[in-house]
Every structure is written in C-alpha cells, then in structure tokens.
Amino acid sequence: MLTAVLALLAGFVAGVINTLAGSGSLVTLPLLVFLGASAGVANGTNRIGVLLQSGVGAVGFRRGGARLPRGAWRLIAAGVVGALVGAAVAVDLNEQLLERIIAVLMAFMLVVVLIKPQRWLRERSDETHDAPGLLAVAGFFAIGLYGGFIQAGVGVILLAAMVLGLGYDLATSNYVKLVIVLVYTVPAIGVFVVNDQIDWSLGLLLAVGQAVGAWAAARFATESKQANLWIRRLLIVVTVVGILRFSGVFG
C-alpha cells in the first residue's frame, strides 16, 4: 500500500513538473531506485509514466487552443530518430559519468532560462519565423538523442530551444515538447522492453499519477493569465535542483 501511495504522489508531482517545465524525472527516478529498481530498470520504467502524461498533457494544451507551428513535424521526426539511438545506448549507461554530464548541461540551461526573461514571458509566438531549417532539425535530433538516453532534464532543453531559438511562446513550446516526447517515447519504450528493463507494476502506478498531474498542469497553463510567469519560476527551481542532484551535492 505504501509503495502504491508513494508512486501515485510522486507521479502526480512529476506530471505537473514535466508538463509545465521538465525534469520531473528528478522525482520519479530516485523513487524507483528507492523502491528497489536498478538504474537501468528505473530508467526504462520511468518511460511508462512519461508516455501517458505526455499524451494527456498534449490533449489538454490542444483543447486550450495550442497548435503545432509550421514545420514542427520536422522537429518531431528528428527527435524520434535521435531518441531511438539514445535509448539503444542507454541500456549500457555509465550512471556516474552520465550524472556529471547532466549536471554540467543543466548548469548551462539555468543560464539560458535566466537570460532574456521577456522572451520567456511573451504570450504569442513570433509568427514571422520560417519553418525550422536543417540546423534546427539537427539540434532536435541531438535533443532526442539525449532524451532517448535518459529522460531527466530534456523538457528544459526543449523549451529553451523553442522559446529562445525558434521564437515560440511558452504555451506553444510546451505543446510541441509534449508531442515530441510522446512520439519518441513509444520506440524508446520498445528498446527497454526488449532488454527487459521495465517494472510494469511500478510503471503503471506512476503513470496514473503522472496523467492526473499532466491534466491539472495543462488546464493551469491554458487558463491562467500568470501561467508563463509561474512556469519560468518553476523552470528555474527544477534546474537548480537538477544541478544539485546530478553534481552529487545531494544523492
């Protein structure tokens, strides 16, 4: 019973964080390890909740009026291909080295989130931007590669790429982020299934909590006039926590 309660609560919190910002895996991955999963199984099991929350969150944003910008499917396709490669590599990951790499990457992301606050807080996308070119596609392939490798922190990277690089507003960026993660998580899960690195009972419990959290977060993001301000604040908090977690300041 305690395991179920912990999984549902952690899933809800992660669903909210992942839908509005990213790095909800900072909640779910340690919990899975605490409950007895190995690093590899935790990494694979975590994807079940990510899949469900992404679907629920994307539907919520769509119902709230969000839409895919021109050329967004190029980015989605690039992310999916990258995720397939990343997931294949992740089954033999070196956990300690990986965590140090993530800490450095998230430190860079913190700087990115702190700069140009006016771009993070705008309410509409820059509609003058052309469809994403080859450089953007290559960038999203690299992000997908990282996301397939390990989920933690990928949402922050995706949001930064879209808000600062492509000129999207936060609502649009979150919608595209959720669609990308939803699509690439399907083949990534397949890789972990083949390598027997998923605990289905824990994964489904987390998924229920994450779906509810994603639904609540999507409603907030599409209905609150202060959503962008609070999402940016949440991004800063989860990025700082991620840096501390993966640099070894706390375990």
Sequence and secondary structure as in RCSB ss.txt:
>XXXX:A:sequence
MLTAVLALLAGFVAGVINTLAGSGSLVTLPLLVFLGASAGVANGTNRIGVLLQSGVGAVGFRRGGARLPRGAWRL
IAAGVVGALVGAAVAVDLNEQLLERIIAVLMAFMLVVVLIKPQRWLRERSDETHDAPGLLAVAGFFAIGLYGGFI
QAGVGVILLAAMVLGLGYDLATSNYVKLVIVLVYTVPAIGVFVVNDQIDWSLGLLLAVGQAVGAWAAARFATESK
QANLWIRRLLIVVTVVGILRFSGVFG
>XXXX:A:secstr
 HHHHHHHHHHHHHHHHHHHTS THHHHHHHHHHTT  HHHHHHHHHHHHHHHHHHHHHHHHHTT    TTHHHH
HHHHHHHHHHHHHHHTT  HHHHHHHHHHHHHHHHHHHHS HHHHH SS  TT  S  HHHHHHHHHHHHHHHH 
 TTHHHHHHHIIIIII   HHHHHHHHHHHHHHHHHHHHHHHHHTT   HHHHHHHHHHHHHHHHHHHHHHHH T
THHHHHHHHHHHHHHHHHHHHTTS  
